């Protein structure tokens, strides 16, 4: 929550600086913005490689049947939530977001003091393929040294995120809004922010209603009772902005839904990593809004957005368990598949962080539905499979 307050303060400070600061100070701000943006671009492939590699390598635990159902259901929920978000955003947002809120590609009168190009080690698709090949290879062969390399690399990247990227994001957003204020588009952008955030939170509620409503009817359970049982986990995630930190409460909530302990102990921690339906809703709806706001970008049809959503569901495995982790993992495919320039990526970061707590809460609440269905589909084999997984772990 402190990060959100810092983000809002950064926006306000950036607008004030853009309106009233002298040209030399604006040039200094644009210099920092350019350097930090280059650093983010350098880190994106590393985030993808180490997080996806580590996540896939960890999927060799437990029963193949229970693992398969959990991963399959989590991926289906993530993709369907993204499709719902694009259908709603593409129908609603064009009425509220227009060219008046266009984002300038380049500041008209102010330029950075200098530019420094920091090239990534490899592009996004190369990073994805590298992560899949080595992740699946580690899971299949049990290569312990490579597993340690993946885990240690993940730890290093996580420290960079926690100690450099996330703490400096409010300053980066302040520089972005200073540039927009100097160009005269900041207020229109803020108006659009309000509409997009309301839409994203409404879609979170709609998706959870659909999940619990359909699951309750098909499983012969009371949807309201199921949803009520998950409310403690929802509100805990709302405050912590972390699926991982909410696992103890999520386990207790799954028990309140009468999910067998072996299933809950397997599904809930795993889904905290791989089931990000709320984050996907936010990313897709915000991406649609940013494309409408950005000159030179057009909202594509389903022939482009469906592959994007399918790949986004896989990329969410790479989402670090820190505030803003989901958008950091998605920046690569936003630029490679949808053509987002640096200014649009900065807007995505600001939009995502402003609602991160609600997206995380939706993720955690949705995990309960996955646990219910895994227990139903796996049946009596769940307990013995979970016990075997615990022994191997």
C-alpha positions as CSV (number, residue, x, y, z in Angstrom):
1,X,0.0,0.0,0.0
2,X,2.9,2.3,0.6
3,X,4.0,1.7,-2.9
4,X,0.6,2.9,-4.3
5,X,0.8,6.0,-2.2
6,X,4.4,6.7,-3.5
7,X,3.1,6.1,-7.0
8,X,0.3,8.6,-6.6
9,X,2.7,11.1,-5.1
10,X,5.1,10.6,-8.0
11,X,2.3,11.3,-10.5
12,X,1.4,14.5,-8.6
13,X,5.0,15.6,-8.3
14,X,5.6,14.8,-12.0
15,X,2.7,16.9,-13.2
16,X,3.8,19.8,-11.0
17,X,7.3,19.6,-12.3
18,X,6.1,19.3,-15.9
19,X,4.0,22.4,-15.6
20,X,6.4,24.7,-13.6
21,X,10.0,23.3,-13.6
22,X,12.6,25.1,-15.7
23,X,13.9,23.4,-18.9
24,X,17.3,22.3,-17.4
25,X,15.5,20.4,-14.6
26,X,13.1,18.8,-17.2
27,X,16.1,17.7,-19.2
28,X,17.6,16.0,-16.1
29,X,14.3,14.2,-15.5
30,X,14.1,13.0,-19.0
31,X,17.7,11.7,-18.7
32,X,16.8,9.6,-15.7
33,X,13.7,8.4,-17.4
34,X,15.7,7.3,-20.4
35,X,18.4,5.5,-18.4
36,X,15.9,3.8,-16.1
37,X,13.8,2.7,-19.1
38,X,16.9,1.2,-20.7
39,X,17.6,-0.7,-17.5
40,X,14.1,-2.1,-17.3
41,X,14.5,-3.3,-20.9
42,X,17.7,-5.0,-20.0
43,X,16.1,-6.8,-17.0
44,X,13.0,-8.1,-18.9
45,X,14.7,-11.1,-20.6
46,X,16.5,-12.0,-17.4
47,X,13.2,-12.0,-15.5
48,X,11.6,-14.2,-18.1
49,X,14.5,-16.7,-18.3
50,X,15.1,-17.2,-14.6
51,X,11.5,-17.1,-13.3
52,X,10.0,-19.3,-16.0
53,X,12.9,-21.7,-16.0
54,X,12.6,-22.0,-12.2
55,X,8.8,-22.3,-12.3
56,X,8.8,-25.0,-14.9
57,X,11.6,-26.9,-13.2
58,X,9.6,-26.9,-10.0
59,X,6.6,-28.6,-11.6
60,X,8.1,-32.0,-11.3
61,X,6.8,-32.4,-7.8
62,X,3.8,-34.4,-6.8
63,X,1.4,-36.6,-8.7
64,X,1.4,-36.1,-12.5
65,X,-2.4,-36.3,-12.5
66,X,-3.0,-33.8,-9.8
67,X,-0.3,-31.5,-11.2
68,X,-1.7,-31.8,-14.7
69,X,-5.3,-30.8,-13.6
70,X,-4.0,-27.9,-11.4
71,X,-1.8,-26.5,-14.2
72,X,-4.5,-27.0,-16.9
73,X,-7.3,-25.4,-14.8
74,X,-5.1,-22.5,-13.8
75,X,-4.1,-21.8,-17.4
76,X,-7.7,-22.1,-18.6
77,X,-8.9,-19.7,-16.0
78,X,-6.1,-17.2,-16.8
79,X,-6.8,-17.3,-20.6
80,X,-10.6,-17.1,-20.3
81,X,-10.3,-14.2,-17.9
82,X,-8.0,-12.4,-20.4
83,X,-10.5,-13.0,-23.2
84,X,-13.3,-11.6,-21.0
85,X,-11.2,-8.6,-20.3
86,X,-10.5,-7.9,-23.9
87,X,-14.1,-8.3,-24.9
88,X,-15.3,-5.9,-22.2
89,X,-12.4,-3.4,-22.7
90,X,-12.7,-3.2,-26.5
91,X,-16.5,-2.6,-26.2
92,X,-16.4,-0.1,-23.3
93,X,-13.2,1.9,-23.5
94,X,-13.4,3.4,-27.0
95,X,-16.4,5.4,-25.7
96,X,-14.3,6.9,-23.0
97,X,-10.7,7.0,-24.3
98,X,-10.0,9.0,-27.4
99,X,-7.3,10.9,-29.2
100,X,-7.7,13.8,-26.8
101,X,-5.7,11.6,-24.3
102,X,-3.0,10.7,-26.8
103,X,0.5,10.2,-25.4
104,X,3.2,12.2,-27.1
105,X,6.0,10.0,-28.5
106,X,8.6,12.7,-28.0
107,X,8.7,15.8,-25.8
108,X,8.4,18.8,-28.1
109,X,10.8,21.3,-26.5
110,X,12.9,19.3,-24.0
111,X,15.5,16.7,-24.6
112,X,17.6,14.5,-22.2
113,X,21.1,15.6,-21.4
114,X,22.5,12.4,-23.0
115,X,21.3,9.0,-24.1
116,X,22.8,5.6,-23.2
117,X,21.8,2.5,-25.0
118,X,21.8,-0.7,-22.8
119,X,21.0,-3.6,-25.1
120,X,19.4,-6.8,-23.5
121,X,21.4,-10.0,-23.8
122,X,18.6,-11.5,-26.0
123,X,15.2,-10.6,-27.2
124,X,11.9,-11.7,-25.5
125,X,11.1,-14.7,-27.7
126,X,14.6,-16.0,-27.3
127,X,14.3,-15.7,-23.6
128,X,11.0,-17.6,-23.6
129,X,12.4,-20.4,-25.6
130,X,15.5,-20.6,-23.5
131,X,13.4,-20.8,-20.4
132,X,11.1,-23.5,-21.7
133,X,13.9,-25.7,-23.1
134,X,16.0,-25.6,-19.9
135,X,13.0,-25.6,-17.6
136,X,11.5,-28.7,-19.2
137,X,15.0,-30.3,-19.4
138,X,15.6,-29.8,-15.7
139,X,12.2,-31.2,-14.8
140,X,12.7,-34.2,-17.0
141,X,16.3,-35.0,-16.0
142,X,16.4,-33.7,-12.5
143,X,19.6,-31.8,-13.2
144,X,20.4,-30.5,-9.8
145,X,23.2,-28.1,-10.7
146,X,21.1,-26.4,-13.4
147,X,18.2,-26.3,-10.9
148,X,20.5,-24.5,-8.5
149,X,21.6,-22.1,-11.2
150,X,18.0,-21.3,-12.0
151,X,17.1,-20.7,-8.4
152,X,20.2,-18.6,-7.7
153,X,19.6,-16.5,-10.8
154,X,16.0,-16.0,-9.8
155,X,17.1,-14.9,-6.4
156,X,19.5,-12.3,-7.9
157,X,16.9,-11.0,-10.2
158,X,14.4,-10.8,-7.4
159,X,16.8,-8.7,-5.3
160,X,17.3,-6.4,-8.2
161,X,13.5,-6.0,-8.5
162,X,13.0,-5.5,-4.8
163,X,15.9,-3.1,-4.2
164,X,16.3,-1.2,-7.5
165,X,13.4,-1.5,-9.9
166,X,10.4,-1.3,-7.5
167,X,11.8,1.4,-5.2
168,X,12.7,3.6,-8.1
169,X,9.4,3.1,-10.0
170,X,7.6,6.1,-8.4
171,X,10.5,8.4,-9.5
172,X,10.3,6.9,-13.0
173,X,6.6,7.5,-13.2
174,X,7.1,11.0,-11.9
175,X,9.5,11.6,-14.9
176,X,7.0,10.1,-17.3
177,X,4.2,12.4,-16.0
178,X,6.5,15.4,-16.0
179,X,7.1,14.8,-19.7
180,X,3.3,14.4,-20.4
181,X,2.5,17.5,-18.4
182,X,5.1,19.5,-20.3
183,X,3.4,18.3,-23.5
184,X,-0.1,19.1,-22.2
185,X,-1.6,15.5,-22.0
186,X,-1.2,14.6,-18.3
187,X,-4.8,15.6,-17.2
188,X,-6.4,13.7,-20.0
189,X,-4.3,10.7,-19.1
190,X,-5.4,10.8,-15.5
191,X,-9.1,10.9,-16.5
192,X,-8.5,7.8,-18.5
193,X,-6.7,6.1,-15.6
194,X,-9.9,6.5,-13.5
195,X,-12.1,4.8,-16.1
196,X,-9.6,1.9,-16.7
197,X,-9.1,1.2,-13.0
198,X,-12.9,1.1,-12.4
199,X,-13.3,-1.3,-15.3
200,X,-10.5,-3.6,-14.1
201,X,-11.9,-3.8,-10.6
202,X,-15.4,-4.4,-12.0
203,X,-14.1,-7.2,-14.2
204,X,-12.3,-8.8,-11.2
205,X,-15.7,-9.0,-9.4
206,X,-17.5,-10.3,-12.5
207,X,-14.9,-13.0,-13.1
208,X,-15.0,-14.2,-9.4
209,X,-18.8,-14.2,-9.6
210,X,-18.7,-16.3,-12.8
211,X,-16.1,-18.7,-11.3
212,X,-17.9,-19.3,-8.0
213,X,-21.4,-19.2,-9.5
214,X,-20.7,-21.8,-12.2
215,X,-18.6,-24.0,-9.9
216,X,-21.2,-23.9,-7.1
217,X,-24.0,-24.9,-9.5
218,X,-22.0,-27.7,-11.2
219,X,-20.6,-29.1,-7.9
220,X,-23.8,-28.8,-6.0
221,X,-22.5,-26.2,-3.5
222,X,-23.8,-22.9,-2.4
223,X,-21.8,-20.2,-4.4
224,X,-22.3,-17.6,-1.7
225,X,-21.0,-19.9,1.0
226,X,-18.0,-20.8,-1.1
227,X,-17.2,-17.1,-1.8
228,X,-17.7,-16.1,1.8
229,X,-15.2,-18.8,2.9
230,X,-12.6,-17.1,0.7
231,X,-13.2,-13.6,1.8
232,X,-10.5,-13.7,4.6
233,X,-7.9,-14.6,1.9
234,X,-9.2,-12.0,-0.4
235,X,-8.9,-9.2,2.1
236,X,-5.5,-10.4,3.3
237,X,-4.2,-10.3,-0.3
238,X,-5.8,-6.8,-0.7
239,X,-3.6,-5.6,2.1
240,X,-0.4,-7.5,1.4
241,X,-0.4,-7.3,-2.4
242,X,1.3,-10.7,-2.4
243,X,-0.1,-14.1,-3.2
244,X,2.8,-15.8,-1.5
245,X,2.3,-13.9,1.8
246,X,-1.4,-14.9,1.7
247,X,-0.8,-18.6,1.4
248,X,-1.5,-19.4,5.2
249,X,-4.8,-17.6,5.1
250,X,-5.7,-19.1,1.7
251,X,-5.0,-22.6,3.1
252,X,-7.4,-21.9,6.0
253,X,-10.0,-20.5,3.6
254,X,-9.8,-23.6,1.4
255,X,-10.3,-25.7,4.5
256,X,-13.4,-23.7,5.3
257,X,-14.7,-24.7,1.8
258,X,-14.3,-28.3,2.9
259,X,-11.4,-28.9,0.5
260,X,-9.4,-32.0,1.7
261,X,-6.1,-30.9,3.4
262,X,-3.9,-32.9,1.0
263,X,-5.4,-31.2,-2.0
264,X,-5.4,-27.7,-0.4
265,X,-1.8,-28.1,0.7
266,X,-0.8,-29.0,-2.9
267,X,-3.0,-26.7,-5.0
268,X,-3.0,-23.4,-3.0
269,X,0.7,-22.8,-2.9
270,X,1.2,-23.9,-6.5
271,X,-1.6,-21.6,-7.7
272,X,-0.1,-18.7,-5.9
273,X,2.6,-18.9,-8.6
274,X,0.8,-20.0,-11.7
275,X,-2.9,-18.8,-11.4
276,X,-3.0,-15.1,-12.1
277,X,-6.5,-14.4,-13.5
278,X,-6.8,-11.0,-11.8
279,X,-3.4,-9.9,-13.0
280,X,-4.3,-11.0,-16.6
281,X,-7.6,-9.1,-16.5
282,X,-5.8,-6.0,-15.5
283,X,-3.0,-6.3,-18.0
284,X,-5.4,-7.0,-20.9
285,X,-7.8,-4.2,-20.1
286,X,-5.0,-1.7,-19.4
287,X,-3.2,-2.7,-22.6
288,X,-6.3,-2.0,-24.5
289,X,-6.6,1.4,-22.9
290,X,-3.0,2.3,-23.5
291,X,-3.3,1.4,-27.2
292,X,-6.3,3.7,-27.5
293,X,-4.3,6.5,-25.8
294,X,-1.1,6.1,-27.8
295,X,-0.7,7.7,-31.1
296,X,0.5,5.2,-33.7
297,X,-1.0,2.2,-32.0
298,X,-4.4,0.7,-32.9
299,X,-6.4,-1.9,-30.9
300,X,-6.0,-5.1,-32.9
301,X,-8.6,-7.8,-33.4
302,X,-8.9,-11.2,-31.9
303,X,-6.4,-12.6,-34.5
304,X,-3.6,-10.7,-32.6
305,X,-5.1,-10.5,-29.1
306,X,-5.8,-14.2,-28.7
307,X,-2.2,-15.3,-29.3
308,X,-1.1,-12.4,-27.0
309,X,-3.5,-13.7,-24.2
310,X,-2.4,-17.3,-24.7
311,X,1.3,-16.3,-24.4
312,X,0.5,-13.9,-21.5
313,X,-1.0,-16.9,-19.6
314,X,2.4,-18.7,-19.9
315,X,4.4,-15.5,-19.2
316,X,2.5,-15.0,-15.9
317,X,4.4,-18.0,-14.6
318,X,7.4,-15.6,-14.7
319,X,5.6,-13.0,-12.5
320,X,7.8,-12.3,-9.5
321,X,6.1,-12.5,-6.1
322,X,6.5,-8.7,-5.5
323,X,4.3,-5.7,-6.1
324,X,4.3,-5.0,-9.8
325,X,5.8,-8.4,-10.7
326,X,3.0,-9.2,-13.1
327,X,3.5,-6.2,-15.3
328,X,7.3,-6.6,-15.2
329,X,7.0,-10.1,-16.6
330,X,4.5,-8.9,-19.3
331,X,6.5,-5.9,-20.6
332,X,8.4,-8.1,-23.0
333,X,5.4,-9.4,-25.0
334,X,3.7,-6.0,-24.7
335,X,6.6,-4.5,-26.7
336,X,7.2,-7.5,-29.0
337,X,3.7,-8.5,-29.9
338,X,1.7,-5.3,-29.5
339,X,4.4,-2.8,-30.4
340,X,4.4,-0.8,-27.2
341,X,7.0,2.0,-27.1
342,X,8.8,3.0,-23.9
343,X,6.2,5.7,-23.0
344,X,3.3,3.2,-23.3
345,X,5.2,0.6,-21.2
346,X,5.6,3.3,-18.5
347,X,1.8,3.9,-18.5
348,X,1.2,0.2,-18.2
349,X,3.4,0.1,-15.1
350,X,1.6,3.0,-13.5
351,X,-1.9,1.6,-14.3
352,X,-1.0,-1.9,-13.1
353,X,0.6,-0.7,-9.8
354,X,-2.4,1.5,-9.1
355,X,-4.7,-1.6,-8.8
356,X,-2.2,-4.3,-7.9
357,X,-3.8,-5.1,-4.6
358,X,-7.2,-5.8,-6.3
359,X,-5.6,-8.0,-9.0
360,X,-3.7,-10.0,-6.3
361,X,-6.9,-10.4,-4.3
362,X,-8.7,-11.7,-7.4
363,X,-5.8,-14.2,-8.0
364,X,-6.0,-15.6,-4.5
365,X,-9.8,-15.8,-4.4
366,X,-9.8,-17.7,-7.7
367,X,-7.3,-20.2,-6.3
368,X,-10.1,-21.6,-4.2
369,X,-12.1,-22.6,-7.3
370,X,-9.1,-24.5,-8.7
371,X,-8.8,-26.4,-5.4
372,X,-12.5,-27.4,-5.5
373,X,-12.2,-28.7,-9.1
374,X,-9.0,-30.6,-8.5
375,X,-10.5,-32.4,-5.5
376,X,-13.5,-33.3,-7.7
377,X,-11.5,-34.5,-10.7
378,X,-8.7,-36.3,-8.9
379,X,-11.0,-37.9,-6.3
380,X,-9.7,-40.5,-3.9
381,X,-6.2,-40.5,-5.4
382,X,-5.6,-37.0,-4.2
383,X,-4.6,-37.9,-0.7
384,X,-2.0,-40.5,-1.5
385,X,-0.6,-38.4,-4.4
386,X,-0.2,-35.4,-2.1
387,X,1.5,-37.4,0.6
388,X,3.9,-38.8,-2.0
389,X,4.6,-35.2,-3.2
390,X,5.2,-34.1,0.4
391,X,7.7,-37.0,0.9
392,X,9.6,-36.1,-2.3
393,X,9.6,-32.4,-1.3
